[in-house]
Amino acid sequence: MADKHLDFDGVFCGIQPDKGRFRIAANGIGWKASSDKKKVVSPDDLRKLVWMRAARGYQLRVHLKNDEILKFDGFKTDDLEDVKEAVRKFYKLQIEVKEVSVKGWNWGRYDFQGSNLVFNVSNKPMVEFPLGQAIGSNKPSKNEVAINFVDPGQPAPEGVSPKEIDELMDVTFYVPGTVAKDTENDNEEEEEEVNADMVFYDLVKSKLELSQVTTENIVQFQEVLCLTPRGRYNIDMYQDFLRLRGKTYDYKILYNNITRLFLLLKPDDMHVLFVIGLDPPLRQGQTKYPFLVFQFVRDDEIDVELNIEESTMTEKYEDKLQKHYDAPTYEVVSTIFRGLTGRKVTIPGNYRSHHGAHALKCSMKANEGFLYPLEKSLLFLPKPPTLILHSEIGVVTFSRVGTTTGGSSRTFDMKFHMKGGNEIQISSINREEYANLQDFLKQKRIKVKTVGTEEGILSYADLEELDEDEGDESFETSRKKRRTDKAVDMDMDFAPDESGSEVAEEYDSAVEDSDNDDED
């Protein structure tokens, strides 16, 4: 070992892919890669140093007084003695050597070390979970606590390609039994016990709040009703992300993951739906939610003031935000979302139902809801939220629109045959909506086929066969009875007058060309 410093080549810093030179000197610890990336630690900031086995050889962990932990990998077995001597000489510290558990057991004890959750087996660390990369926690069932980590859509660490890393998505802990509850009443004869899983869950949530929230939130909306997924959430909005905090679930959502925003009035004229499209979707266990559907009472108002400087609003948000809002709640929420995410808010276009509403009542499988025909898509709400883009529709087939054996049908069905091969069935639509809906689809240059006979409903395969065999005498003979009283009406859509203009559907006064907007 040199008198002034000790050097090691081929050492990694954290998860950085670049190797560098590691130096222990009297004036501090340093690491520098060939790409000029570097780390420098002053001796006054050192708290302790730990030596342990890692994936890339041996690892030296440098614990700082501010609870930050720096990890340096790539050391060899023989390097330990030299590192011990240098640390003792320069910093008057001892290297703590830790053994790692390799038993493979899945039961043990947890410990929080800085921003890491350590899982110990037989008093030896087996695995660590970086809570700084977690996006939320929840309780999927009794005695279970789940921690959700970075989604694929979030940016990779600086200097690392997304293709070069494997990401932990979530982990679930089973925490049985009870523990004594902390109480300030010393005169209490019997110690009150609480479930151990709730204690662990509260600890994880507190650690997540400390690791994620480094700045004050801009605004908070409390007890907002969410229809999908069901529950009430507090929405804390920051400069780069928002947090959804409920009784059971707690999520962090980056604004970069928000792809679409919709503001839609329900047919009852009393409620407004605010829909947030996500990519990647929000996950609750194995269930994915690509859309969040919030509901507001139309007449409710809110008075809020944003925790943000005037200069920041001018420079970063280009005056899309105001310092103070006093307006209907749905209007304030949608405006702030638009300003922070940079996404435009889509509102209904010129479609009106038979009763003058922006949507029509219908069902998707066993779920009742509303279908909103928009300028560039159709959206079914509230559960399951389904977006049908006009550009992806091949043919729309109407069925049960004619008379049946029992008389006139009060409802009809429609099926979207998508260009990708899948089909979306919408049923139980009021018969009075047929004309308006058919005209809307034709105006959007979407092919339409209507099928209905006294005997029953033709399948889509029959439609294709009819296209091929039209004019065939044998085919006409076989179908004669079914087509005697009412012929099959096959309305093939065609391109209307090209002079017709699209109606801007964005909730944005600065929209210049809605036709070029691909957000919807």
C-alpha positions in Angstrom: 0.0 0.0 0.0 1.3 3.4 -0.9 1.9 5.9 2.0 -0.5 8.6 0.5 -3.3 6.6 -1.1 -4.5 3.1 -2.1 -5.9 2.4 -5.7 -8.1 -0.3 -7.1 -9.0 -0.7 -10.8 -12.1 -2.3 -12.3 -14.5 -1.1 -9.5 -18.2 -0.3 -10.1 -20.2 2.4 -8.4 -23.8 1.4 -7.6 -25.5 0.0 -10.7 -23.4 2.0 -13.1 -22.2 -0.2 -16.0 -18.8 1.7 -16.2 -15.8 0.4 -14.4 -13.5 3.0 -12.7 -10.6 3.6 -10.4 -11.3 3.5 -6.7 -9.0 5.4 -4.3 -8.7 5.6 -0.6 -6.6 8.6 0.5 -6.1 10.8 3.5 -8.3 13.6 2.0 -11.2 11.2 1.3 -12.6 8.3 -0.8 -13.0 8.8 -4.6 -14.2 6.9 -7.6 -13.8 8.0 -11.2 -14.8 6.1 -14.5 -13.3 6.5 -17.9 -16.5 8.5 -18.9 -15.6 11.1 -16.3 -18.3 10.1 -13.9 -17.0 10.4 -10.3 -17.9 10.2 -6.6 -16.0 11.9 -3.9 -16.5 11.5 -0.1 -14.9 13.6 2.6 -13.5 11.9 5.7 -15.8 14.1 7.8 -18.9 12.6 6.2 -17.9 9.0 6.9 -19.9 7.0 9.5 -18.9 3.4 8.9 -17.7 1.0 6.2 -19.0 -2.5 5.6 -17.4 -5.3 3.5 -19.7 -8.0 2.1 -20.2 -10.4 -0.8 -22.1 -9.1 -3.8 -23.1 -10.1 -7.3 -19.9 -8.5 -8.9 -17.3 -9.8 -6.5 -17.0 -8.2 -3.1 -18.6 -4.9 -2.1 -17.5 -2.0 0.0 -20.4 0.0 1.5 -19.7 3.5 2.6 -22.3 4.7 5.1 -22.5 8.5 5.4 -23.7 10.6 8.3 -26.7 11.7 6.3 -27.9 8.1 6.1 -26.9 7.8 2.4 -25.1 4.5 1.4 -22.6 4.3 -1.5 -21.9 0.9 -2.9 -18.6 0.0 -4.7 -18.5 -3.5 -6.3 -15.7 -5.4 -8.0 -13.2 -6.0 -5.2 -11.4 -9.3 -4.8 -11.0 -11.5 -1.7 -7.4 -10.5 -1.2 -8.2 -6.8 -1.3 -9.8 -6.9 2.2 -6.6 -6.7 4.2 -5.3 -3.7 2.2 -8.6 -1.9 2.6 -8.7 -2.5 6.3 -5.2 -1.1 6.8 -5.9 2.0 4.7 -9.1 2.8 6.5 -7.5 2.3 9.9 -4.5 4.5 8.9 -6.4 7.4 7.2 -9.7 7.6 9.0 -9.1 5.7 12.3 -12.1 3.4 11.5 -12.6 -0.3 11.5 -14.1 -2.3 8.5 -17.2 -4.2 9.5 -17.3 -7.6 7.7 -20.8 -9.0 7.1 -21.7 -12.5 6.0 -24.6 -12.9 3.6 -27.3 -15.6 4.1 -27.3 -18.1 1.3 -29.8 -20.6 2.8 -32.6 -19.5 0.5 -35.2 -19.4 3.2 -38.2 -17.1 2.7 -38.9 -16.5 6.4 -36.9 -14.2 8.6 -36.9 -10.7 10.1 -37.0 -7.2 8.5 -34.9 -4.2 9.3 -34.8 -0.7 7.9 -31.4 0.7 7.1 -31.6 4.2 5.7 -33.8 4.0 2.6 -33.3 0.2 2.3 -35.5 -2.6 3.7 -33.3 -5.5 4.7 -34.6 -9.0 5.0 -32.4 -11.0 7.5 -32.3 -14.8 7.8 -30.5 -16.1 10.9 -29.3 -12.6 11.7 -27.6 -12.4 8.3 -28.8 -10.2 5.4 -30.3 -12.1 2.5 -31.8 -9.4 0.3 -32.3 -5.7 0.3 -35.2 -3.7 -1.2 -34.5 0.0 -2.2 -37.5 1.8 -1.0 -36.3 4.9 -2.8 -37.4 3.2 -6.0 -40.8 2.0 -4.7 -44.0 3.7 -6.0 -46.4 2.5 -3.4 -47.6 -0.1 -0.9 -50.9 -1.9 -0.2 -52.5 -4.7 1.7 -53.8 -7.2 -0.8 -55.3 -9.5 1.9 -55.1 -10.3 5.6 -51.5 -10.6 7.0 -50.0 -9.5 3.6 -48.2 -6.3 2.7 -47.2 -5.6 -0.9 -44.6 -3.1 -2.0 -44.8 -1.9 -5.7 -41.6 -0.8 -7.3 -40.6 1.0 -10.5 -42.9 0.5 -13.5 -41.3 -0.2 -16.9 -42.5 3.3 -18.1 -40.4 5.1 -15.6 -37.0 6.5 -16.8 -33.9 4.4 -16.2 -31.1 5.6 -13.9 -28.8 8.2 -15.4 -26.2 6.6 -17.7 -28.0 3.2 -17.9 -30.0 2.0 -20.9 -33.5 0.6 -20.2 -32.5 -2.6 -22.0 -29.6 -3.2 -19.7 -31.5 -3.4 -16.4 -33.9 -5.9 -14.9 -36.4 -4.3 -12.6 -38.2 -5.6 -9.5 -41.9 -5.0 -10.0 -43.3 -5.9 -6.6 -42.8 -8.1 -3.6 -45.3 -9.4 -1.0 -44.5 -10.1 2.6 -46.6 -12.4 4.8 -46.6 -11.0 8.4 -48.6 -13.2 10.8 -49.3 -12.7 14.5 -49.7 -9.7 16.8 -47.3 -7.4 18.6 -47.7 -5.2 21.6 -49.0 -1.7 20.9 -46.9 1.3 22.0 -48.9 3.1 24.6 -48.2 6.1 26.9 -50.5 4.8 29.6 -48.2 3.0 32.0 -51.1 2.3 34.4 -52.8 0.0 31.9 -52.8 -3.5 33.3 -53.1 -5.4 30.1 -50.9 -4.6 27.1 -53.0 -3.9 24.0 -52.0 -5.9 20.9 -52.3 -5.0 17.3 -51.8 -7.0 14.1 -48.1 -7.3 13.1 -48.9 -6.8 9.4 -50.5 -3.3 10.2 -47.4 -2.3 12.1 -45.2 -3.3 9.2 -47.5 -1.6 6.7 -47.4 1.7 8.6 -43.6 1.6 8.8 -43.3 1.0 5.1 -45.7 3.8 4.2 -43.7 6.2 6.5 -40.4 5.2 4.9 -41.9 5.7 1.4 -43.2 9.2 2.3 -39.7 10.2 3.5 -37.9 8.8 0.5 -40.3 10.0 -2.2 -41.4 13.4 -1.0 -38.4 15.8 -1.0 -40.4 18.9 -1.8 -43.7 20.3 -0.7 -46.8 19.4 -2.8 -48.2 22.0 -5.1 -51.8 21.2 -4.3 -53.9 18.5 -2.6 -57.4 17.3 -3.4 -59.0 15.4 -0.5 -61.4 12.5 -0.6 -61.9 12.4 -4.3 -64.3 9.6 -5.4 -62.7 7.2 -7.9 -65.0 4.8 -9.7 -62.2 2.7 -11.3 -60.5 1.5 -9.2 -63.2 1.9 -6.6 -62.4 4.0 -3.5 -61.7 7.5 -2.2 -58.2 8.9 -2.6 -56.3 12.0 -1.6 -54.5 13.4 -4.6 -51.2 15.1 -3.8 -49.7 16.9 -6.8 -46.0 17.7 -7.1 -43.9 19.1 -10.0 -43.1 15.8 -11.6 -45.5 13.3 -10.2 -48.7 12.8 -8.1 -49.5 10.5 -5.3 -52.8 8.7 -4.8 -53.3 8.0 -1.1 -56.2 5.8 0.0 -57.0 3.7 3.1 -55.6 0.5 1.4 -53.5 1.7 -1.5 -50.8 4.3 -2.0 -49.4 5.0 -5.4 -46.9 7.3 -7.1 -47.7 8.2 -10.8 -45.2 10.1 -13.0 -46.8 12.8 -15.2 -44.8 11.2 -18.1 -47.0 8.1 -17.7 -50.2 10.0 -18.2 -51.2 9.7 -21.9 -54.8 11.1 -22.1 -57.2 13.2 -20.2 -61.0 13.3 -20.6 -63.6 15.5 -19.0 -67.1 14.2 -19.7 -70.6 15.2 -18.4 -72.8 12.2 -17.4 -76.3 12.0 -18.9 -77.8 12.8 -15.5 -76.4 16.3 -15.7 -75.4 16.1 -12.1 -72.0 14.5 -12.2 -68.8 15.0 -14.2 -66.3 12.2 -15.0 -62.6 13.0 -15.2 -60.6 10.2 -16.9 -56.9 9.7 -16.8 -55.2 7.4 -19.3 -52.0 5.7 -18.1 -49.2 3.9 -19.9 -47.9 1.7 -18.2 -51.2 1.1 -16.3 -51.7 1.2 -12.6 -51.5 -2.2 -10.9 -53.3 -3.6 -7.9 -51.8 -7.1 -7.6 -52.5 -8.9 -10.9 -55.2 -6.4 -12.0 -54.1 -3.6 -14.3 -55.9 -0.3 -14.7 -55.0 1.6 -17.9 -57.6 4.3 -16.9 -58.5 6.1 -13.7 -62.1 7.3 -13.6 -62.9 10.1 -11.0 -66.4 11.5 -10.4 -67.2 15.0 -9.3 -70.5 16.6 -8.4 -71.2 19.2 -11.0 -72.2 22.0 -8.6 -69.4 21.5 -6.1 -66.9 24.3 -5.9 -63.4 24.6 -4.5 -61.1 27.4 -3.4 -57.4 26.5 -3.6 -54.1 28.3 -3.8 -51.1 26.6 -5.5 -47.9 26.3 -3.5 -45.7 27.5 -6.4 -43.8 30.7 -7.2 -45.1 33.2 -9.8 -41.8 33.0 -11.6 -41.9 29.2 -11.8 -45.5 29.4 -13.3 -44.3 31.8 -15.9 -41.0 30.1 -16.8 -41.9 26.3 -16.5 -45.7 26.3 -17.2 -45.9 29.3 -19.5 -48.8 30.8 -17.6 -51.0 27.6 -18.0 -51.5 27.7 -14.2 -52.8 30.4 -11.9 -51.9 31.1 -8.3 -55.5 31.0 -7.0 -58.6 29.1 -8.2 -62.2 29.5 -7.1 -64.4 27.5 -9.4 -66.2 24.2 -9.8 -64.1 21.3 -8.5 -64.0 19.4 -11.8 -62.9 22.5 -13.7 -60.0 23.3 -11.2 -58.8 19.6 -11.1 -58.8 19.3 -14.9 -57.1 22.7 -15.4 -54.3 21.9 -13.0 -53.8 18.4 -14.5 -53.5 20.0 -17.9 -51.0 22.5 -16.7 -48.7 20.0 -14.8 -48.9 17.1 -17.3 -48.8 19.2 -20.5 -51.7 17.0 -21.9 -54.8 18.5 -23.4 -58.2 17.6 -22.0 -60.7 16.0 -24.4 -64.3 17.0 -24.0 -67.4 15.7 -26.0 -67.8 16.8 -29.6 -71.0 17.5 -31.5 -72.7 14.1 -30.9 -76.1 14.2 -29.1 -78.2 11.2 -28.0 -81.9 11.0 -28.6 -82.4 12.8 -25.3 -79.8 15.5 -26.0 -77.0 14.0 -23.8 -73.3 13.5 -24.8 -73.5 9.8 -24.1 -75.9 6.9 -24.4 -76.7 4.2 -21.9 -75.6 0.7 -22.7 -73.8 -2.4 -21.3 -70.5 -4.1 -21.9 -71.0 -7.8 -20.9 -72.5 -7.6 -17.4 -71.5 -4.0 -16.7 -73.9 -1.1 -17.2 -72.4 2.2 -18.3 -72.3 4.9 -20.8 -70.8 5.1 -24.3 -69.3 8.5 -25.3 -69.0 9.0 -29.1 -66.1 11.5 -29.3 -64.5 13.1 -32.4 -61.7 10.6 -32.7 -62.8 7.7 -30.5 -65.6 6.1 -28.5 -65.2 5.7 -24.8 -67.1 3.3 -22.5 -67.3 4.2 -18.8 -67.0 3.6 -16.0 -66.1 -0.1 -15.8 -64.2 -1.4 -17.6 -63.0 1.8 -19.2 -62.6 1.0 -22.8 -61.2 3.3 -25.5 -62.1 2.6 -29.1 -60.2 4.7 -31.6 -61.9 5.4 -34.9 -58.7 4.7 -36.8 -58.6 1.1 -35.5 -62.2 0.2 -36.3 -62.7 -2.1 -39.3 -66.5 -2.6 -39.4 -69.4 -1.9 -36.9 -72.2 -4.4 -37.0 -75.7 -3.5 -35.7 -78.0 -6.4 -34.6 -81.6 -6.7 -33.3 -82.5 -3.4 -34.8 -85.5 -4.8 -36.8 -88.6 -6.6 -35.6 -88.5 -9.9 -33.9 -91.0 -12.7 -33.4 -92.3 -11.1 -30.3 -92.7 -7.6 -31.8 -90.6 -4.5 -31.9 -87.3 -4.7 -30.0 -86.7 -1.9 -27.5 -82.9 -2.3 -27.6 -80.3 -3.3 -30.1 -76.6 -4.4 -30.0 -73.5 -3.3 -31.8 -70.2 -5.0 -32.3 -66.9 -3.4 -33.2 -64.7 -5.5 -35.5 -61.3 -4.0 -34.9 -58.5 -4.0 -37.5 -56.3 -5.9 -35.1 -58.7 -8.9 -35.1 -60.4 -8.5 -31.7 -64.1 -7.7 -31.2 -65.8 -5.4 -28.7 -69.5 -6.0 -28.0 -71.9 -3.2 -26.8 -75.4 -4.3 -25.9 -78.8 -3.1 -24.5 -78.8 0.3 -26.4 -82.1 2.0 -26.5 -83.8 1.6 -30.0 -84.2 5.4 -30.2 -80.5 5.9 -30.3 -80.0 3.9 -33.6 -80.5 6.7 -36.1 -78.2 9.2 -34.3 -75.5 6.6 -33.7 -75.5 5.3 -37.3 -75.3 8.9 -38.7 -72.4 9.6 -36.4 -70.4 6.6 -37.5 -71.1 7.4 -41.2 -69.8 10.9 -40.7 -66.6 9.5 -39.3 -66.2 7.3 -42.4 -66.6 4.1 -40.4 -68.1 1.1 -42.2 -71.5 0.0 -40.9 -73.5 -3.2 -41.4 -77.0 -3.7 -40.0 -78.4 -7.2 -39.5 -81.9 -8.2 -38.4 -84.5 -10.7 -39.5 -87.7 -12.3 -38.2 -85.9 -15.6 -37.9 -83.0 -14.3 -35.9 -79.7 -12.5 -36.3 -77.1 -13.3 -39.0 -73.6 -13.8 -37.8 -70.6 -11.8 -39.1 -69.5 -14.9 -41.1 -72.9 -14.9 -42.9 -72.3 -11.3 -43.8 -69.0 -12.2 -45.5 -70.7 -15.1 -47.3 -73.4 -12.8 -48.4 -70.9 -10.4 -49.9 -69.2 -13.2 -51.9 -72.4 -15.0 -53.1 -74.7 -12.1 -53.8 -76.5 -12.8 -57.1 -76.0 -16.6 -56.8 -79.4 -18.2 -57.6 -78.9 -21.3 -55.3 -77.9 -19.0 -52.4 -81.0 -16.8 -53.0 -83.2 -19.9 -53.0 -81.8 -21.2 -49.7 -82.3 -17.7 -48.1 -85.7 -17.0 -49.8 -87.8 -17.7 -46.7 -85.6 -15.6 -44.4 -85.6 -12.6 -46.8 -89.2 -12.6 -47.9 -90.8 -10.1 -45.5 -87.7 -8.1 -44.6 -84.5 -8.0 -46.6 -81.1 -7.9 -45.0 -80.1 -4.2 -44.9 -76.4 -3.9 -45.5 -75.4 -0.3 -45.2 -71.9 0.1 -46.4 -70.4 3.4 -45.4 -68.7 5.7 -48.0 -66.6 8.8 -47.9 -68.8 11.8 -47.4 -68.2 15.3 -48.8 -64.5 16.1 -48.1 -65.4 19.7 -47.4 -66.8 18.8 -44.0 -64.6 20.0 -41.1 -63.8 18.3 -37.8 -64.9 19.9 -34.6 -62.2 20.6 -32.1 -62.7 18.5 -29.1 -59.9 19.6 -26.8 -60.6 21.5 -23.6 -58.0 24.1 -24.6 -58.7 27.6 -25.9 -55.3 27.6 -27.6 -56.1 24.6 -29.9 -55.1 25.5 -33.4 -55.6 22.3 -35.3 -57.4 19.5 -33.6 -57.1 17.2 -36.7 -53.4 17.0 -36.1 -53.7 16.1 -32.5 -53.1 12.4 -31.9 -53.8 12.4 -28.2 -57.3 11.0 -28.6 
